[in-house]
Each structure stands twice: as structure tokens, then as C-alpha cells.
Amino acid sequence: MTGEPHLETYGFPPGYFIIRSVGCNRLLDVTLDEFEDGTEIALWPEKDKSIVETRRSPEANNQVFFIDTSGALCSRSSGHAIDVEGDALVLRHRRPVSYPFPNAYSHPLPRFSYSQETGEITVHFTHDPSHPPPYSLSTEWANTWERKTYLLASVPLRKPRTILDDAHAFLSTAISTVNPLTLFSGAPTSPPKSGITHEAVVSTDIDLGEDEVLEEERGEEAEVDDSAEWGRKVKVLGIIDKDREERGIVEAARMRRKWQITSLRATDARTGEGAASEGYRA
């Protein structure tokens, strides 16, 4: 007598499950429950709190996922797999092979794995996810992607700044850099000794986008997540030296990389739903 064949689920539970961001307490969600190829996967408030299949609304299936027999992470509502496009998660329809393979249109799907120990979701690629041309001049540059660890993370969203916010920031900067006795007296201040000051640089219109700032250099201010918007973005971070980078990031950034996986039950359990609602346990 032989037992059931073992199918790898890469740390995720078998069957259907939901994926919750610890950082912002929102669920991974197929935007607007769309089916089209390239639909973005984002984060959205929980649509149905029940974890019992018979009690859940079908309209919440765009927040439910599963691992298929090939090992791909898939959306329950559409049945399509999850791919990475740029640094975003998207729905991906299966596509025919086209050459040179792999390319941006046709390539093997990434594999997702979940660690219960760290709470992290890692993305594994079999090829360069940026899909450079096969005739790259620098082999070392072309293989940089292989040295990276790719982690799934939520993206914080700040509420829009107001005029009062800008005025407060201006006064705080001025008081910290200028003699406060001369700030409001009308007396001229001494010009800076160097030609270009830090304040002059940050006051220009040239700003680094959040995606261009290294995780360990973002600081607490950049991790504020106080927007009233319901949705949040999710992105894939490519990290070359994970251990070193981990030592430099703030706690809020660390939480953005943690996820809680909750299995859906087929039927009610005598012990109730509380234990399973705390997250997946192997």
C-alpha cells in the first residue's frame, strides 16, 4: 500500500490560503478582481473575515491564492499564476515559447516560497528577471541577479503633505541651521562658507524616488504609513547582501517584509476558528 504522493508547496499550506502583510495588515489582492494578463497584485483591506469555505463570499476570491502542481503561486478567482514585472506582482497567462528564450514576453514563471521562521516570502528566478539581451558584454554584470535575494514587501504610503506641514518643516530646518535670534529679527545672516550647502541641494527640484533609495538608508521618516487610502502597493526587493542590509534597516521596514499565511477550512471545526485565524501552522 502506497501513501499519497508528496507535492511540494514551498512553505505554503496545501489548498487555499490568504496572504496578509504584517506591516500594513492588508491582504494580497488581485486588483478589481480582474482576469486580464498583467493585472497588478496589490494590498487591500480584508473583504471576508471568515476562514470557512462555506461561509465566504465568492467576491472575496481575488484575495485567495494557492500553489498549483507546477509550484506556481496562483490566484483562486482567475486561476492564473503570479509573475513579476519590473518590481511589481502581476497576473500572468501562460504564453507560448518565443525566441530568444527567455524574454520579457515568454519566460519561466518565478517560484514563491514562504518561511514560517522569518515570515518572509522569497521569489526565486531561473533567469535574469530584467530580461537583458543575450549578447550582454559583461558576464559579471549579467549574472548580478543570481547573487540577489528577492523578497516580497509592502510599500508604505504617506498622507499628502499640507501647507502647514511644509511650513513646519521649513521652520524646523531654518531653526536648526540658522541662529534663531537673527531668524525673525531681519538681521542678515552670514553666507555659507562653502559654495553649495546640503540645504541648497535638498531644496532643488531633483529628488530621488523612493525606489532609488537603499532600504537601509530610508530611515524612520520614509517608513511612515498614515495615508487614508485603502490600497497599498507591493514590490519585489532585490538585495545583494541580505545579512548586511538587515542590520541597517529600521523595524518598520523589517515588518513590511513579513507575511502571515492563513489556510481556509473546508468545513467548521469543533474547536472553532480562533486557532487557524492566527495564521498557518505546519
C-alpha positions as CSV (number, residue, x, y, z in Angstrom):
1,M,0.0,0.0,0.0
2,T,1.4,3.3,-1.0
3,G,0.6,6.7,0.5
4,E,-0.4,9.8,-1.3
5,P,2.3,11.4,-3.5
6,H,4.1,14.3,-1.9
7,L,3.7,17.6,-3.7
8,E,6.0,20.5,-2.8
9,T,4.1,23.6,-1.7
10,Y,7.3,25.6,-0.8
11,G,6.3,26.5,2.7
12,F,2.8,27.5,1.8
13,P,-0.1,25.3,3.1
14,P,-1.9,22.9,0.7
15,G,-5.2,24.1,-0.5
16,Y,-6.4,27.7,-0.5
17,F,-5.0,30.4,1.7
18,I,-4.8,34.2,2.2
19,I,-1.6,36.2,2.5
20,R,-1.6,39.1,5.0
21,S,1.0,41.8,5.2
22,V,2.2,42.2,8.8
23,G,3.4,45.7,8.0
24,C,0.1,47.2,6.9
25,N,-2.5,44.4,7.9
26,R,-3.9,44.2,4.4
27,L,-4.3,41.1,2.2
28,L,-2.7,40.3,-1.2
29,D,-5.4,41.2,-3.7
30,V,-5.9,40.9,-7.4
31,T,-6.8,44.5,-8.3
32,L,-10.5,44.9,-9.1
33,D,-10.8,41.1,-9.4
34,E,-9.6,41.4,-13.0
35,F,-8.6,38.5,-15.2
36,E,-6.5,40.3,-17.8
37,D,-2.9,39.4,-18.3
38,G,-0.7,41.9,-16.5
39,T,-3.3,42.8,-13.8
40,E,-1.5,44.2,-10.8
41,I,-1.5,42.4,-7.5
42,A,-1.7,44.9,-4.6
43,L,-2.8,45.0,-1.0
44,W,-6.3,45.7,0.1
45,P,-8.3,45.5,3.4
46,E,-9.8,42.1,4.1
47,K,-13.0,41.6,2.3
48,D,-14.3,38.5,4.2
49,K,-13.1,37.6,7.7
50,S,-14.4,34.0,7.7
51,I,-11.9,31.3,7.0
52,V,-14.5,28.6,6.5
53,E,-15.1,28.0,2.8
54,T,-18.9,27.6,3.0
55,R,-19.2,31.0,4.8
56,R,-17.1,33.0,2.5
57,S,-18.4,35.2,-0.3
58,P,-17.2,34.3,-3.8
59,E,-16.5,38.1,-4.3
60,A,-13.5,37.6,-1.9
61,N,-11.8,35.0,-4.0
62,N,-9.5,37.6,-5.5
63,Q,-7.8,37.6,-2.1
64,V,-7.3,33.8,-2.1
65,F,-4.3,32.0,-3.5
66,F,-2.9,28.5,-3.9
67,I,0.1,26.6,-5.1
68,D,-0.5,24.6,-8.3
69,T,1.0,21.3,-9.3
70,S,3.9,23.1,-11.1
71,G,4.8,25.0,-8.0
72,A,3.4,28.4,-9.2
73,L,1.6,30.8,-6.9
74,C,-1.9,31.3,-8.4
75,S,-5.0,33.4,-7.9
76,R,-8.1,31.5,-7.0
77,S,-10.5,33.9,-8.7
78,S,-8.8,33.7,-12.1
79,G,-6.7,30.6,-11.9
80,H,-3.8,32.5,-13.4
81,A,-0.3,32.4,-12.0
82,I,1.6,35.3,-10.4
83,D,4.6,36.8,-12.3
84,V,7.0,39.6,-11.6
85,E,7.0,42.6,-14.0
86,G,9.6,45.2,-13.1
87,D,9.3,45.0,-9.3
88,A,5.6,44.5,-9.3
89,L,3.4,41.4,-9.0
90,V,1.0,40.7,-11.9
91,L,-1.3,38.1,-13.2
92,R,0.3,36.1,-16.0
93,H,-1.5,34.0,-18.6
94,R,0.5,31.0,-19.9
95,R,2.3,32.1,-23.1
96,P,3.9,30.2,-25.9
97,V,7.6,29.9,-26.2
98,S,9.2,32.6,-28.3
99,Y,12.9,33.1,-29.1
100,P,15.4,34.2,-27.9
101,F,14.1,32.4,-24.7
102,P,13.7,33.6,-22.0
103,N,12.4,37.1,-22.8
104,A,10.1,39.6,-21.3
105,Y,7.1,38.1,-23.1
106,S,7.9,34.5,-22.7
107,H,9.8,33.1,-19.7
108,P,9.5,30.6,-16.9
109,L,7.3,31.7,-14.1
110,P,9.0,32.6,-10.8
111,R,8.6,30.4,-7.8
112,F,7.5,31.8,-4.4
113,S,8.4,30.3,-1.1
114,Y,7.3,31.1,2.4
115,S,9.4,30.8,5.6
116,Q,7.4,30.3,8.8
117,E,10.5,31.1,10.8
118,T,11.1,34.5,9.3
119,G,7.7,35.3,7.9
120,E,9.3,36.3,4.6
121,I,8.2,35.4,1.1
122,T,11.1,34.8,-1.2
123,V,10.9,35.0,-5.0
124,H,13.1,32.5,-7.0
125,F,14.0,33.1,-10.6
126,T,15.6,30.7,-13.1
127,H,16.7,33.6,-15.3
128,D,17.5,37.3,-15.1
129,P,14.1,39.0,-14.2
130,S,15.1,42.1,-16.1
131,H,15.4,40.1,-19.3
132,P,18.6,41.7,-20.7
133,P,19.6,40.8,-24.3
134,P,21.6,37.5,-24.5
135,Y,24.6,39.2,-26.0
136,S,25.5,41.2,-22.9
137,L,29.2,42.3,-23.0
138,S,29.8,41.8,-19.3
139,T,29.2,38.3,-17.9
140,E,29.8,39.6,-14.4
141,W,27.2,42.3,-14.8
142,A,24.8,39.9,-16.5
143,N,24.9,37.5,-13.6
144,T,24.4,40.0,-10.8
145,W,20.8,38.9,-10.4
146,E,22.0,35.4,-9.3
147,R,23.6,37.0,-6.2
148,K,20.5,38.7,-5.1
149,T,17.8,37.6,-2.6
150,Y,14.4,38.7,-3.8
151,L,11.8,39.4,-1.1
152,L,8.2,40.5,-1.2
153,A,7.5,43.7,0.7
154,S,4.6,46.1,1.2
155,V,5.2,49.8,0.3
156,P,4.2,52.5,2.9
157,L,2.0,55.3,1.8
158,R,2.1,58.7,3.5
159,K,-0.9,61.1,3.5
160,P,-0.4,64.1,1.3
161,R,1.6,67.0,2.8
162,T,-0.3,70.2,3.6
163,I,0.8,73.8,3.6
164,L,1.1,73.6,7.4
165,D,3.4,70.5,7.1
166,D,5.7,72.3,4.6
167,A,5.8,75.4,6.8
168,H,6.6,73.4,9.9
169,A,9.4,71.6,8.0
170,F,10.8,74.9,6.7
171,L,10.9,76.4,10.2
172,S,12.4,73.3,11.8
173,T,15.2,73.3,9.2
174,A,15.8,77.1,9.5
175,I,16.0,77.0,13.3
176,S,18.4,74.1,13.2
177,T,20.7,75.7,10.7
178,V,20.4,79.5,11.5
179,N,20.9,81.5,14.6
180,P,17.3,81.7,16.0
181,L,18.0,85.2,17.3
182,T,18.5,86.5,13.8
183,L,15.9,84.4,12.0
184,F,13.0,86.8,12.8
185,S,15.0,90.0,13.6
186,G,15.6,90.9,10.0
187,A,19.3,90.9,10.5
188,P,21.3,89.5,7.7
189,T,22.8,86.1,8.2
190,S,26.3,85.1,7.2
191,P,26.6,83.4,3.8
192,P,27.8,79.8,3.9
193,K,31.5,79.2,3.7
194,S,31.2,76.5,1.1
195,G,29.7,77.1,-2.3
196,I,26.9,74.5,-2.0
197,T,25.2,73.5,1.2
198,H,23.2,70.4,2.0
199,E,20.1,72.6,2.4
200,A,20.7,74.1,-1.1
201,V,20.8,70.6,-2.6
202,V,17.6,69.3,-0.9
203,S,15.7,72.5,-1.9
204,T,16.2,71.8,-5.6
205,D,13.5,70.1,-7.7
206,I,15.7,67.0,-8.1
207,D,14.6,64.3,-5.8
208,L,15.4,60.6,-5.5
209,G,12.3,58.4,-5.9
210,E,11.6,56.0,-3.0
211,D,12.6,53.1,-5.3
212,E,16.0,54.6,-5.7
213,V,16.8,54.8,-2.0
214,L,18.5,51.8,-0.5
215,E,16.4,50.2,2.2
216,E,19.0,50.8,4.9
217,E,19.1,54.5,4.0
218,R,15.4,55.2,4.1
219,G,15.1,55.9,7.8
220,E,12.1,56.1,10.1
221,E,10.6,59.1,8.3
222,A,10.3,57.3,5.0
223,E,8.5,54.4,6.7
224,V,5.5,56.4,7.9
225,D,2.3,54.7,6.6
226,D,-0.5,57.0,7.6
227,S,-2.5,57.6,4.3
228,A,-6.2,57.2,4.5
229,E,-6.1,55.3,1.1
230,W,-7.3,51.8,1.4
231,G,-4.9,50.2,-1.0
232,R,-1.1,49.7,-0.8
233,K,1.5,48.7,-3.3
234,V,3.6,45.5,-3.0
235,K,7.0,45.2,-4.6
236,V,9.9,42.7,-5.0
237,L,13.1,43.9,-3.4
238,G,16.4,42.6,-4.9
239,I,19.0,42.5,-2.1
240,I,22.6,41.6,-2.8
241,D,23.9,41.3,0.8
242,K,20.8,40.4,2.9
243,D,22.6,39.9,6.2
244,R,24.4,43.2,6.0
245,E,21.3,45.0,4.8
246,E,19.1,43.5,7.5
247,R,21.4,45.1,10.2
248,G,20.8,48.5,8.8
249,I,17.0,48.7,8.2
250,V,14.5,50.2,10.7
251,E,11.9,48.0,12.4
252,A,9.1,49.3,10.2
253,A,10.9,48.2,7.1
254,R,11.5,44.8,8.7
255,M,7.8,44.4,9.3
256,R,7.0,45.3,5.7
257,R,8.7,42.1,4.7
258,K,6.8,39.8,7.0
259,W,3.7,37.9,6.0
260,Q,1.1,35.8,7.7
261,I,-0.4,32.9,5.8
262,T,-3.9,31.6,6.8
263,S,-5.4,28.4,5.5
264,L,-9.0,28.3,4.5
265,R,-11.1,25.5,6.1
266,A,-13.4,23.3,4.0
267,T,-15.8,22.8,7.0
268,D,-16.3,24.1,10.5
269,A,-14.1,22.6,13.2
270,R,-15.3,21.7,16.7
271,T,-12.6,23.8,18.3
272,G,-13.8,26.9,16.5
273,E,-11.9,29.2,14.1
274,G,-9.7,31.1,16.5
275,A,-6.6,28.9,16.2
276,A,-6.5,29.0,12.5
277,S,-7.1,32.7,12.3
278,E,-3.8,33.3,13.9
279,G,-2.0,32.0,10.8
280,Y,-0.8,28.9,9.1
281,R,0.9,26.3,11.2
282,A,2.6,23.3,9.7
